[in-house]
């Protein structure tokens, strides 16, 4: 038994309308690659980026202190990409409530006392292939959980690495021996007891 032509047309239009309306009413989010060059503002690029985007830093020095408050990637090209602290305080901050941030492949240079290289208070964030030098505290993970820290080089900071928390969950991170403090490997044990390790000289 076949449908009358006018009824078939009605069904077709009804289905087509159902498929089109959700698309028309949804907000499109375009994930972007945003390139920043020396002289431009990293913070402005972060503020304008959609969550999930990547901010790419061209080689050079950026003198500013930045807050990464949304899920995105901030990536440079190794030690030739330098984020230079503009004063005391945190050079890079990931505030509470922020997750999904990846910081990678650049050098964070400080001004000595009263400064922190990277301050992480959000959860589920990653720092990879980053050098942090010349701060009072190099890397400070504060009341955070489930962060991934890989191949971080901490040098010439008064306190190179600080993990702080009020509950056990604040100490559950993926921190492996690819991280170096003054050239020595970091061994961060989770769910271990009665173990010993002789530090490298």
MARVEXLO-503135 format. One line per 3 residues: their letters; for each residue z negated, y, x of N, C-alpha, C. Coordinates in Angstrom, 1 decimal, decimal comma. Atoms other than C-alpha are relative to their C-alpha. Example, Ala and Ser with C-alpha at 12.3 -4.5 7.8 and 13.67 -1.06 7.14 Angstrom:
BEGIN
as) 0,0:-1,2:0,9:-7,8:-4,5:12,3:0,0:1,2:0,9  0,0:-1,1:-0,9:-7,1:-1,1:13,7:-0,8:1,1:-0,8
***
This chain:
BEGIN
xxx) 0,0:-1,2:0,8:0,0:0,0:0,0:0,0:1,2:0,9  -0,1:-1,2:-0,8:1,1:3,3:1,5:-0,5:1,3:-0,7  0,5:-1,2:0,5:-0,4:6,8:1,1:1,2:0,9:-0,5
xxx) -1,0:-0,9:0,4:1,5:9,4:-0,8:0,2:1,0:1,1  -0,3:-0,9:-1,1:3,2:11,9:1,6:-1,0:1,1:0,1  0,8:-1,1:0,0:1,1:14,8:0,5:-1,5:-0,4:0,4
xxx) 1,3:0,4:-0,3:-2,1:12,8:0,9:-0,1:-0,3:1,5  0,0:0,3:-1,4:-1,1:11,6:4,4:0,0:1,3:0,8  0,0:-1,3:-0,7:-0,4:15,2:5,4:-1,4:0,6:0,0
xxx) 1,4:-0,5:0,1:-3,9:16,2:4,2:-0,9:-0,7:1,0  0,9:0,8:-0,9:-5,6:13,4:6,2:0,3:0,5:1,5  -0,4:-0,4:-1,3:-3,6:14,4:9,3:-0,6:1,4:0,4
xxx) 0,5:-1,3:-0,3:-4,6:18,1:9,0:-1,5:0,0:0,1  1,5:0,1:-0,1:-8,3:17,1:8,4:-0,4:-0,5:1,4  0,4:0,6:-1,3:-8,4:15,0:11,6:0,3:1,0:1,1
xxx) -0,4:-1,0:-1,0:-6,5:17,7:13,6:-1,1:1,2:0,0  1,0:-1,0:0,0:-9,0:20,3:12,4:-1,3:-0,4:0,6  1,3:0,5:-0,6:-12,0:18,1:13,3:0,1:0,0:1,5
xxx) -0,1:0,1:-1,4:-10,6:17,7:16,8:0,1:1,4:0,7  -0,2:-1,3:-0,5:-9,8:21,4:17,3:-1,3:0,8:0,0  1,2:-0,9:0,2:-13,0:23,0:16,0:-1,0:0,0:1,1
xxx) 1,0:0,0:-1,1:-15,5:21,7:18,6:0,5:0,7:1,3  -0,5:-0,7:-1,2:-13,2:22,9:21,4:0,0:1,5:-0,2  -0,1:-1,4:0,3:-12,7:26,3:19,8:-1,4:0,6:0,1
xxx) 1,4:-0,6:0,1:-16,5:26,8:19,4:-0,8:-0,2:1,3  0,7:0,3:-1,2:-17,5:25,5:22,8:0,3:1,1:1,1  -0,1:-1,0:-1,0:-18,1:27,8:25,8:0,5:-0,7:1,3
xxx) -0,6:0,7:-1,2:-15,9:26,8:28,8:-0,8:0,5:1,2  0,6:-0,3:-1,3:-17,7:26,7:32,2:0,9:-0,5:1,1  -1,0:0,3:-1,1:-15,3:26,8:35,1:-0,8:-0,1:1,3
xxx) 0,7:0,2:-1,3:-16,9:25,4:38,3:0,9:0,6:1,1  -0,8:-0,8:-1,0:-15,7:27,7:41,2:-0,4:-0,3:1,4  0,3:-0,1:-1,4:-15,5:27,8:44,9:0,1:1,5:0,3
xxx) 0,1:-1,4:-0,3:-16,6:31,3:45,9:-0,2:0,2:1,5  0,0:-0,2:-1,4:-15,9:32,5:49,4:-0,7:1,3:0,3  0,7:-1,3:-0,4:-18,2:35,1:51,0:0,2:0,2:1,5
xxx) -0,2:-0,4:-1,4:-17,4:36,9:54,3:-1,0:0,9:0,5  1,0:-1,0:-0,5:-19,7:38,9:56,6:0,3:1,4:-0,5  -0,1:-1,3:0,6:-20,3:42,3:55,1:-0,1:-0,1:-1,5
xxx) 0,2:0,2:1,4:-20,3:40,8:51,6:-1,4:-0,6:-0,3  1,3:0,4:0,4:-23,4:39,9:49,7:0,0:-1,5:-0,5  0,2:1,4:0,5:-24,4:36,2:49,4:-0,7:0,0:-1,3
xxx) 0,7:0,0:1,2:-26,9:37,1:46,7:0,9:0,4:-1,2  -0,9:-0,4:1,1:-24,2:38,8:44,6:0,8:-1,2:-0,4  -0,8:1,2:0,3:-22,1:35,7:44,9:-0,8:-1,0:-0,8
xxx) 0,9:1,0:0,7:-25,0:33,5:43,8:-0,2:0,5:-1,5  0,3:-0,5:1,4:-25,8:35,8:40,8:1,2:-0,2:-0,9  -1,3:0,0:0,8:-22,1:35,7:39,7:0,5:-1,5:-0,2
xxx) -0,5:1,4:0,0:-21,7:31,9:40,2:-0,5:-0,7:-1,2  0,4:0,9:1,1:-21,7:29,4:37,3:-0,8:-1,1:0,7  0,7:1,2:-0,5:-24,2:26,5:37,8:1,0:-1,1:0,3
xxx) -0,9:1,1:-0,5:-22,5:23,7:39,7:1,1:0,5:1,0  -1,0:-0,6:-0,9:-20,3:26,1:41,8:-0,4:-0,2:1,4  0,2:0,0:-1,4:-20,0:26,2:45,5:0,2:1,3:0,6
xxx) -0,1:-1,2:-0,7:-20,6:29,3:47,6:0,3:-0,3:1,5  -0,4:0,3:-1,4:-18,8:29,0:50,9:-0,1:1,2:0,9  0,3:-1,1:-0,9:-19,9:31,2:53,8:1,0:-0,1:1,2
xxx) -0,8:-0,1:-1,2:-17,3:32,3:56,4:-0,8:0,2:1,2  0,8:-0,2:-1,2:-18,5:32,2:60,0:-0,3:1,5:0,2  0,4:-1,4:-0,2:-20,5:35,3:60,9:-1,5:0,1:-0,3
xxx) 1,4:-0,3:0,2:-23,9:36,9:60,4:-0,2:0,7:-1,3  0,3:-0,6:1,3:-25,4:37,8:57,0:-1,4:0,4:0,0  1,3:-0,5:-0,1:-28,4:40,0:57,1:-0,6:0,3:-1,4
xxx) 0,6:-0,2:1,3:-30,2:39,5:53,8:-1,0:-1,1:-0,3  0,9:1,0:0,5:-32,9:37,5:52,0:0,5:-0,4:-1,4  -0,7:0,4:1,2:-31,6:35,4:49,2:-0,9:-0,9:-0,9
xxx) 0,6:0,9:0,9:-32,9:33,6:46,1:1,0:-0,8:-0,7  -1,0:0,9:0,6:-31,0:30,5:44,9:-0,7:-0,5:-1,3  0,8:0,3:1,2:-32,2:30,2:41,3:0,9:-0,7:-1,1
xxx) -0,8:0,9:0,9:-29,5:27,9:39,8:0,6:-1,1:0,8  -0,6:1,1:-0,7:-27,9:24,6:40,6:1,4:0,3:0,6  -1,3:-0,3:-0,7:-25,2:25,3:43,2:-0,1:-0,5:1,5
xxx) -0,1:0,3:-1,5:-24,1:24,5:46,8:0,2:1,3:0,7  -0,2:-1,1:-0,9:-24,5:27,1:49,5:0,3:-0,6:1,4  -0,5:0,8:-1,1:-22,5:25,9:52,5:0,6:1,0:1,0
xxx) -0,7:-0,8:-1,1:-21,5:27,4:55,9:0,8:-1,0:0,9  -0,8:0,8:-0,9:-19,8:26,0:59,0:-0,8:-0,3:1,3  0,8:0,3:-1,2:-22,7:25,1:61,3:-0,7:1,2:0,6
xxx) 0,8:-1,0:-0,6:-24,6:27,3:63,7:0,8:1,4:0,2  -0,8:-1,2:0,0:-21,7:29,9:63,7:-0,2:0,8:-1,3  0,3:-0,7:1,2:-22,8:30,8:60,2:-1,5:0,3:0,0
xxx) 1,4:-0,4:-0,2:-26,1:32,7:60,4:-0,4:0,9:-1,1  0,7:-0,9:1,0:-28,3:34,0:57,6:-1,2:0,5:0,8  1,0:-0,8:-0,8:-30,5:36,6:59,4:-0,9:0,7:-1,0
xxx) 1,1:-0,7:0,8:-33,8:37,6:57,8:0,1:1,5:0,1  0,0:-1,5:-0,1:-33,9:41,3:56,9:-1,4:0,5:0,1  1,4:-0,5:-0,2:-37,7:41,4:57,3:-1,0:-1,1:-0,3
xxx) 1,0:1,0:0,3:-40,9:39,6:56,3:0,3:-0,7:-1,3  -0,2:0,7:1,3:-41,1:37,1:53,4:0,9:-1,2:0,3  -0,9:1,2:-0,1:-38,7:34,2:52,7:1,4:0,4:0,2
xxx) -1,5:-0,3:-0,2:-35,2:34,3:54,1:0,8:-0,7:-1,1  -0,6:0,7:1,1:-34,1:31,7:51,5:-1,1:-0,6:-0,9  1,0:0,5:0,9:-36,1:30,9:48,4:0,7:-0,8:-1,1
xxx) -0,4:0,7:1,2:-35,6:28,2:45,8:-1,2:0,0:-0,9  1,2:-0,2:0,8:-38,0:29,2:43,0:-0,3:-1,2:-0,9  0,5:1,0:1,0:-40,0:27,1:40,6:1,0:-0,1:-1,2
xxx) -0,9:0,2:1,1:-37,9:25,6:37,8:1,5:-0,2:0,4  -1,4:0,1:-0,4:-34,7:25,4:39,9:0,2:-1,4:0,6  -0,4:1,3:-0,6:-33,1:22,0:40,7:1,5:-0,1:0,2
xxx) -1,4:0,2:-0,2:-29,8:20,7:41,9:0,6:0,9:1,1  -0,5:-0,8:-1,1:-29,5:23,1:44,9:0,3:-0,8:1,2  -0,3:0,6:-1,3:-27,8:22,0:48,1:0,3:1,1:1,0
xxx) -0,2:-0,9:-1,1:-28,1:24,1:51,2:0,5:-0,8:1,2  -0,5:0,9:-1,1:-26,0:22,9:54,1:0,8:0,9:1,0  -0,9:-0,4:-1,1:-24,4:23,7:57,5:0,0:1,5:0,3
xxx) 0,2:-1,4:-0,5:-25,8:27,1:58,6:-1,3:0,1:0,8  1,2:-0,3:-0,8:-28,5:28,6:60,8:-0,7:1,1:-0,7  0,8:-1,0:0,6:-31,4:30,6:59,4:-0,9:0,6:1,1
xxx) 0,7:-0,6:-1,2:-32,8:33,1:61,9:-1,0:1,0:-0,6  1,1:-0,8:0,5:-36,1:34,9:61,3:-0,4:1,2:0,9  0,4:-1,2:-0,8:-38,0:37,9:62,6:-1,5:-0,2:0,5
xxx) 1,3:0,3:-0,6:-41,2:36,1:63,7:-1,1:-0,1:-1,1  1,2:0,1:0,9:-44,6:36,5:61,9:0,3:0,5:-1,4  0,0:-0,4:1,4:-45,0:36,8:58,2:1,4:-0,3:-0,6
xxx) -1,3:0,3:0,5:-41,7:35,2:57,5:0,1:-1,6:-0,2  -0,3:1,4:0,3:-40,5:31,8:56,1:1,5:-0,2:0,0  -1,4:0,2:0,0:-37,1:30,3:56,8:0,5:-0,4:-1,4
xxx) -0,4:0,5:1,4:-36,6:28,2:53,6:-1,3:-0,4:-0,7  1,2:0,3:0,9:-39,2:28,1:50,8:0,5:-0,7:-1,2  -0,5:0,8:1,2:-38,7:25,4:48,2:-1,2:-0,2:-0,9
xxx) 0,9:0,3:1,0:-40,7:25,4:45,0:0,6:-0,7:-1,2  -0,7:0,9:1,0:-38,1:23,9:42,7:0,0:-1,4:0,4  0,0:1,4:-0,2:-37,7:20,2:42,4:1,4:-0,6:0,1
xxx) -1,3:0,7:-0,1:-34,8:17,8:43,2:1,1:0,9:0,7  -1,0:-0,9:-0,8:-33,1:20,1:45,8:0,2:-0,7:1,3  -0,3:0,6:-1,3:-31,5:19,2:49,1:0,3:1,1:1,1
xxx) -0,3:-0,8:-1,2:-31,3:20,8:52,6:0,6:-1,0:1,0  -0,7:0,9:-0,9:-28,8:19,2:55,0:0,7:0,8:1,1  -0,7:-0,6:-1,2:-27,5:20,1:58,5:-0,3:1,5:0,1
xxx) 0,4:-1,4:-0,1:-29,4:23,3:58,7:-1,0:0,2:1,2  0,9:-0,4:-1,1:-31,1:25,0:61,8:-0,9:1,1:-0,5  0,9:-1,0:0,4:-34,2:27,1:61,2:-0,8:0,5:1,2
xxx) 0,6:-0,5:-1,2:-35,5:29,3:64,0:-0,7:1,3:-0,2  0,7:-1,3:-0,2:-37,9:32,2:64,8:-0,7:0,5:-1,3  0,8:-0,4:1,1:-40,0:32,2:61,7:-1,5:-0,3:0,2
xxx) 1,4:0,5:0,0:-43,8:31,9:61,1:0,0:-1,4:-0,5  -0,1:1,4:0,5:-43,1:28,9:58,9:1,5:-0,3:-0,1  -1,4:0,3:0,1:-39,7:27,2:59,3:0,4:-0,4:-1,3
xxx) -0,4:0,5:1,3:-39,4:25,1:56,2:-1,3:-0,3:-0,7  1,2:0,1:0,8:-42,1:25,3:53,5:0,3:-0,6:-1,4  -0,2:0,7:1,3:-42,0:22,8:50,6:-1,3:0,1:-0,8
xxx) 1,3:-0,4:0,6:-44,6:24,0:48,1:0,0:-0,5:-1,5  0,1:0,5:1,4:-45,7:22,1:44,9:1,3:-0,5:-0,6  -1,3:0,4:0,4:-42,3:20,5:44,8:0,0:-1,6:0,1
xxx) -0,1:1,4:0,0:-41,1:16,9:44,3:1,5:-0,4:0,1  -1,3:0,7:-0,1:-38,1:14,6:45,1:1,1:0,9:0,6  -1,0:-0,7:-0,8:-36,4:16,9:47,6:0,6:-0,9:1,1
xxx) -0,7:0,7:-1,0:-33,9:15,6:50,1:0,2:0,9:1,2  0,0:-0,8:-1,2:-34,3:16,9:53,7:0,7:-0,9:1,1  -0,8:0,8:-0,9:-31,7:15,6:56,2:0,5:0,9:1,2
xxx) -0,6:-0,6:-1,1:-30,7:16,6:59,7:-0,3:1,5:0,1  0,4:-1,3:-0,1:-32,7:19,8:59,8:-0,6:0,2:1,4  0,5:-0,2:-1,4:-33,4:21,3:63,3:-1,0:1,3:-0,1
xxx) 1,1:-1,1:0,1:-36,7:23,4:63,4:-0,4:0,3:1,4  0,3:-0,4:-1,4:-37,2:25,4:66,6:-0,6:1,4:0,1  0,6:-1,3:-0,3:-39,4:28,2:67,8:-0,6:0,7:-1,2
xxx) 0,7:-0,5:1,1:-41,2:28,6:64,6:-1,5:-0,2:0,3  1,4:0,3:-0,3:-45,0:29,0:64,7:-0,5:-1,3:-0,7  0,2:1,3:0,7:-45,3:26,3:62,1:1,3:-0,5:-0,5
xxx) -1,4:0,3:0,2:-42,1:24,4:61,9:0,2:-0,6:-1,4  -0,2:0,7:1,3:-42,6:22,2:58,8:-1,3:-0,1:-0,7  1,3:0,0:0,8:-45,2:22,5:56,0:0,4:-0,6:-1,4
xxx) -0,1:0,6:1,4:-45,4:20,2:52,9:-1,3:0,2:-0,7  1,3:-0,3:0,6:-48,0:21,4:50,5:0,1:-0,4:-1,5  0,0:0,4:1,4:-49,0:20,1:47,1:-1,4:-0,2:-0,5
xxx) 1,2:0,2:0,6:-51,8:19,6:44,6:-0,1:-1,4:-0,6  0,0:1,3:0,5:-50,8:16,2:43,3:0,8:-0,9:0,9  -0,7:1,0:-0,8:-49,4:13,0:44,8:1,5:0,2:-0,1
xxx) -1,5:-0,2:0,2:-45,9:13,8:43,3:0,5:1,1:0,9  -0,5:-1,1:-0,8:-45,7:16,9:45,4:0,2:-0,4:1,5  -0,3:0,5:-1,3:-45,5:14,7:48,5:1,1:-1,1:0,0
xxx) -1,0:1,1:0,1:-42,8:12,3:47,3:1,4:0,7:0,2  -1,3:-0,6:-0,4:-39,6:13,4:49,1:0,7:-1,0:0,9  -0,9:0,8:-0,9:-36,7:11,9:51,0:0,1:0,8:1,3
xxx) 0,0:-0,7:-1,2:-37,4:13,1:54,5:0,1:-1,1:1,1  -0,2:1,1:-1,0:-36,0:10,9:57,3:0,0:0,5:1,4  0,2:-0,3:-1,4:-36,0:10,8:61,1:1,2:0,8:0,6
xxx) -1,1:-0,9:-0,5:-32,7:12,8:61,3:-0,5:1,4:0,2  0,5:-1,4:-0,1:-34,9:15,9:61,1:-0,7:0,1:1,4  0,6:-0,3:-1,3:-36,1:17,4:64,4:-0,8:1,2:0,0
xxx) 0,9:-1,1:-0,3:-39,1:19,6:65,3:-0,1:0,2:1,5  -0,1:-0,2:-1,4:-38,6:21,1:68,7:0,6:-1,2:0,8  -0,8:1,1:-0,6:-36,2:18,2:69,5:-0,6:-1,3:-0,2
xxx) 0,6:1,3:0,3:-38,6:15,5:68,3:0,2:-0,4:-1,4  -0,3:0,5:1,4:-37,9:13,3:65,3:-1,3:0,1:-0,9  1,0:-0,1:1,0:-39,9:13,7:62,1:-0,1:-1,4:-0,7
xxx) 0,2:1,3:0,7:-41,4:10,5:60,6:-0,9:0,3:-1,2  0,8:-0,4:1,3:-42,5:11,1:57,0:-0,1:-1,3:-0,8  0,2:1,3:0,6:-44,0:8,0:55,5:-0,5:0,1:-1,4
xxx) 0,4:0,0:1,4:-44,3:7,3:51,8:-0,3:-1,5:-0,3  0,5:1,4:0,4:-46,2:4,2:50,4:-0,2:-0,9:1,3  0,4:0,7:-1,2:-47,3:3,2:53,9:-1,4:0,2:0,4
xxx) 1,3:-0,2:-0,5:-50,7:2,6:55,4:-0,3:-0,9:1,2  0,4:0,7:-1,2:-52,3:1,4:58,6:1,1:-0,2:1,0  -1,2:0,0:-0,9:-49,1:2,1:60,6:-0,2:0,9:1,1
xxx) 0,1:-0,9:-1,2:-48,8:3,6:64,0:1,4:0,3:0,5  -1,2:-0,3:-0,7:-46,0:5,4:65,8:-0,3:0,9:1,2  0,1:-0,9:-1,2:-45,9:6,8:69,4:1,0:1,1:0,0
xxx) -0,9:-1,1:-0,1:-44,5:10,2:69,5:0,9:0,0:1,2  -0,9:-0,1:-1,2:-41,4:10,8:71,7:-0,5:1,2:0,9  0,3:-1,0:-0,9:-42,1:12,8:74,8:1,2:0,7:0,6
***
